[in-house]
Amino acid sequence: MNSIISTGLTHIVSRETLEPDSDFSCRIFVPIVGIDEGSTTETSNGSLLCYMKI
């Protein structure tokens, strides 16, 4: 998918969570630098903040 839309990463946000006290679940995929799947950080969660403000 990243090659189709010409980006190096994909950030996924879901309202479905494993923990009952969590509101969101986030994962990041950056295969261009060898990260097939990883937990997100403050920087990558900037898009989540924008979503929550809407």
PDB file of N, H, CA, C and O in Angstrom:
ATOM      1  N   MET A   1       0.814  -1.185   0.000  1.00  0.00           N
ATOM      2  CA  MET A   1       0.000   0.000   0.000  1.00  0.00           C
ATOM      3  C   MET A   1       0.866   1.261   0.000  1.00  0.00           C
ATOM      4  O   MET A   1       0.535   2.229  -0.685  1.00  0.00           O
ATOM      5  N   ASN A   2       1.962   1.268   0.750  1.00  0.00           N
ATOM      6  H   ASN A   2       2.231   0.482   1.306  1.00  0.00           H
ATOM      7  CA  ASN A   2       2.813   2.454   0.789  1.00  0.00           C
ATOM      8  C   ASN A   2       3.334   2.828  -0.586  1.00  0.00           C
ATOM      9  O   ASN A   2       3.432   4.013  -0.903  1.00  0.00           O
ATOM     10  N   SER A   3       3.669   1.849  -1.407  1.00  0.00           N
ATOM     11  H   SER A   3       3.589   0.886  -1.150  1.00  0.00           H
ATOM     12  CA  SER A   3       4.164   2.160  -2.746  1.00  0.00           C
ATOM     13  C   SER A   3       3.058   2.695  -3.646  1.00  0.00           C
ATOM     14  O   SER A   3       3.332   3.471  -4.561  1.00  0.00           O
ATOM     15  N   ILE A   4       1.821   2.297  -3.404  1.00  0.00           N
ATOM     16  H   ILE A   4       1.599   1.666  -2.661  1.00  0.00           H
ATOM     17  CA  ILE A   4       0.700   2.780  -4.212  1.00  0.00           C
ATOM     18  C   ILE A   4       0.459   4.263  -3.961  1.00  0.00           C
ATOM     19  O   ILE A   4       0.200   5.014  -4.902  1.00  0.00           O
ATOM     20  N   ILE A   5       0.541   4.693  -2.711  1.00  0.00           N
ATOM     21  H   ILE A   5       0.751   4.083  -1.946  1.00  0.00           H
ATOM     22  CA  ILE A   5       0.262   6.093  -2.390  1.00  0.00           C
ATOM     23  C   ILE A   5       1.538   6.911  -2.185  1.00  0.00           C
ATOM     24  O   ILE A   5       1.472   8.048  -1.717  1.00  0.00           O
ATOM     25  N   SER A   6       2.679   6.356  -2.524  1.00  0.00           N
ATOM     26  H   SER A   6       2.733   5.433  -2.905  1.00  0.00           H
ATOM     27  CA  SER A   6       3.980   7.039  -2.482  1.00  0.00           C
ATOM     28  C   SER A   6       4.311   7.651  -1.119  1.00  0.00           C
ATOM     29  O   SER A   6       4.634   8.834  -1.017  1.00  0.00           O
ATOM     30  N   THR A   7       4.225   6.837  -0.097  1.00  0.00           N
ATOM     31  H   THR A   7       3.962   5.876  -0.180  1.00  0.00           H
ATOM     32  CA  THR A   7       4.616   7.284   1.239  1.00  0.00           C
ATOM     33  C   THR A   7       5.495   6.218   1.884  1.00  0.00           C
ATOM     34  O   THR A   7       5.475   5.058   1.472  1.00  0.00           O
ATOM     35  N   GLY A   8       6.252   6.606   2.879  1.00  0.00           N
ATOM     36  H   GLY A   8       6.267   7.549   3.213  1.00  0.00           H
ATOM     37  CA  GLY A   8       7.138   5.661   3.536  1.00  0.00           C
ATOM     38  C   GLY A   8       6.540   4.978   4.749  1.00  0.00           C
ATOM     39  O   GLY A   8       7.099   4.006   5.258  1.00  0.00           O
ATOM     40  N   LEU A   9       5.385   5.492   5.225  1.00  0.00           N
ATOM     41  H   LEU A   9       4.931   6.281   4.812  1.00  0.00           H
ATOM     42  CA  LEU A   9       4.823   4.898   6.430  1.00  0.00           C
ATOM     43  C   LEU A   9       3.307   4.896   6.396  1.00  0.00           C
ATOM     44  O   LEU A   9       2.675   5.649   5.654  1.00  0.00           O
ATOM     45  N   THR A  10       2.742   4.025   7.226  1.00  0.00           N
ATOM     46  H   THR A  10       3.255   3.414   7.829  1.00  0.00           H
ATOM     47  CA  THR A  10       1.295   3.961   7.413  1.00  0.00           C
ATOM     48  C   THR A  10       1.035   3.955   8.912  1.00  0.00           C
ATOM     49  O   THR A  10       1.614   3.153   9.645  1.00  0.00           O
ATOM     50  N   HIS A  11       0.174   4.841   9.361  1.00  0.00           N
ATOM     51  H   HIS A  11      -0.296   5.493   8.765  1.00  0.00           H
ATOM     52  CA  HIS A  11      -0.179   4.951  10.777  1.00  0.00           C
ATOM     53  C   HIS A  11      -1.642   4.550  10.901  1.00  0.00           C
ATOM     54  O   HIS A  11      -2.511   5.190  10.310  1.00  0.00           O
ATOM     55  N   ILE A  12      -1.922   3.501  11.663  1.00  0.00           N
ATOM     56  H   ILE A  12      -1.216   2.981  12.143  1.00  0.00           H
ATOM     57  CA  ILE A  12      -3.275   2.971  11.807  1.00  0.00           C
ATOM     58  C   ILE A  12      -3.808   3.314  13.195  1.00  0.00           C
ATOM     59  O   ILE A  12      -3.136   3.100  14.204  1.00  0.00           O
ATOM     60  N   VAL A  13      -5.029   3.850  13.229  1.00  0.00           N
ATOM     61  H   VAL A  13      -5.575   4.024  12.409  1.00  0.00           H
ATOM     62  CA  VAL A  13      -5.711   4.173  14.481  1.00  0.00           C
ATOM     63  C   VAL A  13      -7.043   3.440  14.484  1.00  0.00           C
ATOM     64  O   VAL A  13      -7.776   3.474  13.496  1.00  0.00           O
ATOM     65  N   SER A  14      -7.358   2.781  15.589  1.00  0.00           N
ATOM     66  H   SER A  14      -6.762   2.754  16.392  1.00  0.00           H
ATOM     67  CA  SER A  14      -8.608   2.027  15.694  1.00  0.00           C
ATOM     68  C   SER A  14      -9.282   2.312  17.028  1.00  0.00           C
ATOM     69  O   SER A  14      -8.613   2.498  18.044  1.00  0.00           O
ATOM     70  N   ARG A  15     -10.602   2.345  17.019  1.00  0.00           N
ATOM     71  H   ARG A  15     -11.146   2.194  16.194  1.00  0.00           H
ATOM     72  CA  ARG A  15     -11.352   2.471  18.268  1.00  0.00           C
ATOM     73  C   ARG A  15     -11.497   1.107  18.951  1.00  0.00           C
ATOM     74  O   ARG A  15     -11.890   1.042  20.116  1.00  0.00           O
ATOM     75  N   GLU A  16     -11.187   0.034  18.251  1.00  0.00           N
ATOM     76  H   GLU A  16     -10.867   0.087  17.305  1.00  0.00           H
ATOM     77  CA  GLU A  16     -11.214  -1.314  18.833  1.00  0.00           C
ATOM     78  C   GLU A  16      -9.914  -1.528  19.607  1.00  0.00           C
ATOM     79  O   GLU A  16      -8.828  -1.392  19.042  1.00  0.00           O
ATOM     80  N   THR A  17     -10.015  -1.861  20.892  1.00  0.00           N
ATOM     81  H   THR A  17     -10.897  -1.972  21.351  1.00  0.00           H
ATOM     82  CA  THR A  17      -8.828  -2.012  21.734  1.00  0.00           C
ATOM     83  C   THR A  17      -8.844  -3.353  22.463  1.00  0.00           C
ATOM     84  O   THR A  17      -9.882  -4.003  22.582  1.00  0.00           O
ATOM     85  N   LEU A  18      -7.682  -3.743  22.942  1.00  0.00           N
ATOM     86  H   LEU A  18      -6.838  -3.214  22.845  1.00  0.00           H
ATOM     87  CA  LEU A  18      -7.568  -4.957  23.748  1.00  0.00           C
ATOM     88  C   LEU A  18      -7.838  -4.671  25.221  1.00  0.00           C
ATOM     89  O   LEU A  18      -8.337  -5.531  25.946  1.00  0.00           O
ATOM     90  N   GLU A  19      -7.507  -3.468  25.654  1.00  0.00           N
ATOM     91  H   GLU A  19      -7.102  -2.769  25.064  1.00  0.00           H
ATOM     92  CA  GLU A  19      -7.669  -3.073  27.053  1.00  0.00           C
ATOM     93  C   GLU A  19      -8.974  -2.304  27.238  1.00  0.00           C
ATOM     94  O   GLU A  19      -9.236  -1.373  26.476  1.00  0.00           O
ATOM     95  N   PRO A  20      -9.803  -2.659  28.223  1.00  0.00           N
ATOM     96  CA  PRO A  20     -11.084  -1.974  28.414  1.00  0.00           C
ATOM     97  C   PRO A  20     -10.944  -0.496  28.789  1.00  0.00           C
ATOM     98  O   PRO A  20     -11.862   0.286  28.543  1.00  0.00           O
ATOM     99  N   ASP A  21      -9.818  -0.102  29.375  1.00  0.00           N
ATOM    100  H   ASP A  21      -9.072  -0.737  29.575  1.00  0.00           H
ATOM    101  CA  ASP A  21      -9.617   1.298  29.761  1.00  0.00           C
ATOM    102  C   ASP A  21      -9.024   2.157  28.642  1.00  0.00           C
ATOM    103  O   ASP A  21      -8.843   3.362  28.820  1.00  0.00           O
ATOM    104  N   SER A  22      -8.724   1.557  27.502  1.00  0.00           N
ATOM    105  H   SER A  22      -8.871   0.578  27.357  1.00  0.00           H
ATOM    106  CA  SER A  22      -8.134   2.296  26.383  1.00  0.00           C
ATOM    107  C   SER A  22      -9.220   2.817  25.454  1.00  0.00           C
ATOM    108  O   SER A  22     -10.244   2.166  25.245  1.00  0.00           O
ATOM    109  N   ASP A  23      -8.982   4.006  24.900  1.00  0.00           N
ATOM    110  H   ASP A  23      -8.151   4.535  25.070  1.00  0.00           H
ATOM    111  CA  ASP A  23      -9.921   4.586  23.939  1.00  0.00           C
ATOM    112  C   ASP A  23      -9.531   4.287  22.501  1.00  0.00           C
ATOM    113  O   ASP A  23     -10.400   4.168  21.637  1.00  0.00           O
ATOM    114  N   PHE A  24      -8.224   4.165  22.232  1.00  0.00           N
ATOM    115  H   PHE A  24      -7.518   4.262  22.934  1.00  0.00           H
ATOM    116  CA  PHE A  24      -7.720   3.945  20.885  1.00  0.00           C
ATOM    117  C   PHE A  24      -6.598   2.915  20.913  1.00  0.00           C
ATOM    118  O   PHE A  24      -5.945   2.712  21.937  1.00  0.00           O
ATOM    119  N   SER A  25      -6.390   2.276  19.781  1.00  0.00           N
ATOM    120  H   SER A  25      -6.920   2.441  18.950  1.00  0.00           H
ATOM    121  CA  SER A  25      -5.253   1.397  19.572  1.00  0.00           C
ATOM    122  C   SER A  25      -4.523   1.909  18.334  1.00  0.00           C
ATOM    123  O   SER A  25      -5.155   2.162  17.308  1.00  0.00           O
ATOM    124  N   CYS A  26      -3.201   2.064  18.415  1.00  0.00           N
ATOM    125  H   CYS A  26      -2.687   1.858  19.249  1.00  0.00           H
ATOM    126  CA  CYS A  26      -2.425   2.631  17.310  1.00  0.00           C
ATOM    127  C   CYS A  26      -1.235   1.736  16.982  1.00  0.00           C
ATOM    128  O   CYS A  26      -0.586   1.190  17.874  1.00  0.00           O
ATOM    129  N   ARG A  27      -0.962   1.598  15.690  1.00  0.00           N
ATOM    130  H   ARG A  27      -1.490   2.042  14.966  1.00  0.00           H
ATOM    131  CA  ARG A  27       0.215   0.865  15.218  1.00  0.00           C
ATOM    132  C   ARG A  27       0.796   1.639  14.050  1.00  0.00           C
ATOM    133  O   ARG A  27       0.085   2.369  13.360  1.00  0.00           O
ATOM    134  N   ILE A  28       2.093   1.474  13.832  1.00  0.00           N
ATOM    135  H   ILE A  28       2.671   0.881  14.393  1.00  0.00           H
ATOM    136  CA  ILE A  28       2.750   2.146  12.718  1.00  0.00           C
ATOM    137  C   ILE A  28       3.533   1.113  11.905  1.00  0.00           C
ATOM    138  O   ILE A  28       4.116   0.180  12.456  1.00  0.00           O
ATOM    139  N   PHE A  29       3.532   1.298  10.598  1.00  0.00           N
ATOM    140  H   PHE A  29       3.058   2.057  10.151  1.00  0.00           H
ATOM    141  CA  PHE A  29       4.215   0.408   9.667  1.00  0.00           C
ATOM    142  C   PHE A  29       5.132   1.263   8.794  1.00  0.00           C
ATOM    143  O   PHE A  29       4.665   2.159   8.091  1.00  0.00           O
ATOM    144  N   VAL A  30       6.447   0.984   8.841  1.00  0.00           N
ATOM    145  H   VAL A  30       6.826   0.257   9.412  1.00  0.00           H
ATOM    146  CA  VAL A  30       7.425   1.743   8.063  1.00  0.00           C
ATOM    147  C   VAL A  30       8.391   0.761   7.400  1.00  0.00           C
ATOM    148  O   VAL A  30       9.559   0.690   7.783  1.00  0.00           O
ATOM    149  N   PRO A  31       7.918   0.010   6.416  1.00  0.00           N
ATOM    150  CA  PRO A  31       8.769  -1.012   5.809  1.00  0.00           C
ATOM    151  C   PRO A  31       9.989  -0.450   5.082  1.00  0.00           C
ATOM    152  O   PRO A  31      10.971  -1.164   4.879  1.00  0.00           O
ATOM    153  N   ILE A  32       9.936   0.810   4.694  1.00  0.00           N
ATOM    154  H   ILE A  32       9.139   1.390   4.859  1.00  0.00           H
ATOM    155  CA  ILE A  32      11.062   1.409   3.975  1.00  0.00           C
ATOM    156  C   ILE A  32      12.332   1.464   4.836  1.00  0.00           C
ATOM    157  O   ILE A  32      13.441   1.506   4.304  1.00  0.00           O
ATOM    158  N   VAL A  33      12.166   1.463   6.168  1.00  0.00           N
ATOM    159  H   VAL A  33      11.265   1.429   6.600  1.00  0.00           H
ATOM    160  CA  VAL A  33      13.322   1.453   7.077  1.00  0.00           C
ATOM    161  C   VAL A  33      13.380   0.178   7.915  1.00  0.00           C
ATOM    162  O   VAL A  33      14.110   0.115   8.903  1.00  0.00           O
ATOM    163  N   GLY A  34      12.608  -0.841   7.519  1.00  0.00           N
ATOM    164  H   GLY A  34      12.014  -0.790   6.715  1.00  0.00           H
ATOM    165  CA  GLY A  34      12.671  -2.139   8.182  1.00  0.00           C
ATOM    166  C   GLY A  34      11.743  -2.328   9.363  1.00  0.00           C
ATOM    167  O   GLY A  34      11.881  -3.308  10.095  1.00  0.00           O
ATOM    168  N   ILE A  35      10.798  -1.419   9.575  1.00  0.00           N
ATOM    169  H   ILE A  35      10.686  -0.622   8.980  1.00  0.00           H
ATOM    170  CA  ILE A  35       9.833  -1.578  10.669  1.00  0.00           C
ATOM    171  C   ILE A  35       8.546  -2.135  10.078  1.00  0.00           C
ATOM    172  O   ILE A  35       7.716  -1.393   9.554  1.00  0.00           O
ATOM    173  N   ASP A  36       8.392  -3.457  10.171  1.00  0.00           N
ATOM    174  H   ASP A  36       9.066  -4.060  10.598  1.00  0.00           H
ATOM    175  CA  ASP A  36       7.195  -4.090   9.621  1.00  0.00           C
ATOM    176  C   ASP A  36       5.956  -3.743  10.434  1.00  0.00           C
ATOM    177  O   ASP A  36       4.872  -3.589   9.872  1.00  0.00           O
ATOM    178  N   GLU A  37       6.100  -3.619  11.736  1.00  0.00           N
ATOM    179  H   GLU A  37       6.981  -3.744  12.192  1.00  0.00           H
ATOM    180  CA  GLU A  37       5.009  -3.188  12.604  1.00  0.00           C
ATOM    181  C   GLU A  37       5.611  -2.725  13.918  1.00  0.00           C
ATOM    182  O   GLU A  37       6.498  -3.382  14.464  1.00  0.00           O
ATOM    183  N   GLY A  38       5.136  -1.602  14.425  1.00  0.00           N
ATOM    184  H   GLY A  38       4.416  -1.068  13.981  1.00  0.00           H
ATOM    185  CA  GLY A  38       5.663  -1.096  15.681  1.00  0.00           C
ATOM    186  C   GLY A  38       4.621  -0.323  16.456  1.00  0.00           C
ATOM    187  O   GLY A  38       3.593   0.082  15.914  1.00  0.00           O
ATOM    188  N   SER A  39       4.901  -0.125  17.732  1.00  0.00           N
ATOM    189  H   SER A  39       5.736  -0.454  18.172  1.00  0.00           H
ATOM    190  CA  SER A  39       4.011   0.715  18.534  1.00  0.00           C
ATOM    191  C   SER A  39       4.267   2.169  18.157  1.00  0.00           C
ATOM    192  O   SER A  39       5.359   2.515  17.706  1.00  0.00           O
ATOM    193  N   THR A  40       3.282   3.001  18.339  1.00  0.00           N
ATOM    194  H   THR A  40       2.395   2.719  18.705  1.00  0.00           H
ATOM    195  CA  THR A  40       3.419   4.398  17.942  1.00  0.00           C
ATOM    196  C   THR A  40       4.021   5.227  19.069  1.00  0.00           C
ATOM    197  O   THR A  40       4.032   4.814  20.228  1.00  0.00           O
ATOM    198  N   THR A  41       4.519   6.398  18.707  1.00  0.00           N
ATOM    199  H   THR A  41       4.510   6.734  17.765  1.00  0.00           H
ATOM    200  CA  THR A  41       5.128   7.315  19.668  1.00  0.00           C
ATOM    201  C   THR A  41       4.392   8.649  19.644  1.00  0.00           C
ATOM    202  O   THR A  41       3.419   8.818  18.909  1.00  0.00           O
ATOM    203  N   GLU A  42       4.859   9.579  20.441  1.00  0.00           N
ATOM    204  H   GLU A  42       5.650   9.442  21.037  1.00  0.00           H
ATOM    205  CA  GLU A  42       4.219  10.892  20.496  1.00  0.00           C
ATOM    206  C   GLU A  42       4.177  11.555  19.125  1.00  0.00           C
ATOM    207  O   GLU A  42       3.155  12.129  18.748  1.00  0.00           O
ATOM    208  N   THR A  43       5.259  11.484  18.387  1.00  0.00           N
ATOM    209  H   THR A  43       6.089  11.018  18.693  1.00  0.00           H
ATOM    210  CA  THR A  43       5.318  12.137  17.083  1.00  0.00           C
ATOM    211  C   THR A  43       4.322  11.538  16.108  1.00  0.00           C
ATOM    212  O   THR A  43       3.591  12.273  15.443  1.00  0.00           O
ATOM    213  N   SER A  44       4.281  10.230  16.010  1.00  0.00           N
ATOM    214  H   SER A  44       4.874   9.633  16.550  1.00  0.00           H
ATOM    215  CA  SER A  44       3.376   9.605  15.045  1.00  0.00           C
ATOM    216  C   SER A  44       1.920   9.703  15.464  1.00  0.00           C
ATOM    217  O   SER A  44       1.031   9.553  14.625  1.00  0.00           O
ATOM    218  N   ASN A  45       1.653   9.950  16.734  1.00  0.00           N
ATOM    219  H   ASN A  45       2.374  10.072  17.415  1.00  0.00           H
ATOM    220  CA  ASN A  45       0.270  10.089  17.188  1.00  0.00           C
ATOM    221  C   ASN A  45      -0.285  11.492  16.990  1.00  0.00           C
ATOM    222  O   ASN A  45      -1.386  11.785  17.457  1.00  0.00           O
ATOM    223  N   GLY A  46       0.443  12.360  16.315  1.00  0.00           N
ATOM    224  H   GLY A  46       1.338  12.123  15.936  1.00  0.00           H
ATOM    225  CA  GLY A  46      -0.072  13.687  16.005  1.00  0.00           C
ATOM    226  C   GLY A  46      -1.354  13.616  15.198  1.00  0.00           C
ATOM    227  O   GLY A  46      -2.251  14.438  15.384  1.00  0.00           O
ATOM    228  N   SER A  47      -1.449  12.639  14.303  1.00  0.00           N
ATOM    229  H   SER A  47      -0.720  11.971  14.152  1.00  0.00           H
ATOM    230  CA  SER A  47      -2.679  12.480  13.514  1.00  0.00           C
ATOM    231  C   SER A  47      -3.853  12.086  14.402  1.00  0.00           C
ATOM    232  O   SER A  47      -4.988  12.476  14.129  1.00  0.00           O
ATOM    233  N   LEU A  48      -3.600  11.329  15.449  1.00  0.00           N
ATOM    234  H   LEU A  48      -2.678  11.012  15.670  1.00  0.00           H
ATOM    235  CA  LEU A  48      -4.663  10.957  16.384  1.00  0.00           C
ATOM    236  C   LEU A  48      -5.182  12.193  17.112  1.00  0.00           C
ATOM    237  O   LEU A  48      -6.388  12.330  17.318  1.00  0.00           O
ATOM    238  N   LEU A  49      -4.292  13.084  17.497  1.00  0.00           N
ATOM    239  H   LEU A  49      -3.312  12.973  17.329  1.00  0.00           H
ATOM    240  CA  LEU A  49      -4.707  14.315  18.157  1.00  0.00           C
ATOM    241  C   LEU A  49      -5.616  15.134  17.244  1.00  0.00           C
ATOM    242  O   LEU A  49      -6.628  15.670  17.696  1.00  0.00           O
ATOM    243  N   CYS A  50      -5.264  15.233  15.969  1.00  0.00           N
ATOM    244  H   CYS A  50      -4.442  14.797  15.602  1.00  0.00           H
ATOM    245  CA  CYS A  50      -6.118  15.953  15.008  1.00  0.00           C
ATOM    246  C   CYS A  50      -7.482  15.292  14.908  1.00  0.00           C
ATOM    247  O   CYS A  50      -8.498  15.985  14.858  1.00  0.00           O
ATOM    248  N   TYR A  51      -7.525  13.988  14.878  1.00  0.00           N
ATOM    249  H   TYR A  51      -6.700  13.424  14.918  1.00  0.00           H
ATOM    250  CA  TYR A  51      -8.797  13.259  14.807  1.00  0.00           C
ATOM    251  C   TYR A  51      -9.654  13.541  16.039  1.00  0.00           C
ATOM    252  O   TYR A  51     -10.863  13.735  15.919  1.00  0.00           O
ATOM    253  N   MET A  52      -9.048  13.564  17.199  1.00  0.00           N
ATOM    254  H   MET A  52      -8.066  13.406  17.296  1.00  0.00           H
ATOM    255  CA  MET A  52      -9.789  13.768  18.442  1.00  0.00           C
ATOM    256  C   MET A  52     -10.326  15.191  18.557  1.00  0.00           C
ATOM    257  O   MET A  52     -11.345  15.407  19.212  1.00  0.00           O
ATOM    258  N   LYS A  53      -9.666  16.161  17.936  1.00  0.00           N
ATOM    259  H   LYS A  53      -8.838  15.985  17.403  1.00  0.00           H
ATOM    260  CA  LYS A  53     -10.099  17.557  17.992  1.00  0.00           C
ATOM    261  C   LYS A  53     -11.311  17.825  17.104  1.00  0.00           C
ATOM    262  O   LYS A  53     -12.028  18.803  17.313  1.00  0.00           O
ATOM    263  N   ILE A  54     -11.541  16.972  16.126  1.00  0.00           N
ATOM    264  H   ILE A  54     -10.959  16.177  15.956  1.00  0.00           H
ATOM    265  CA  ILE A  54     -12.647  17.188  15.170  1.00  0.00           C
ATOM    266  C   ILE A  54     -13.966  16.840  15.796  1.00  0.00           C
ATOM    267  O   ILE A  54     -15.006  16.958  15.150  1.00  0.00           O
TER     268      ILE A  54
END
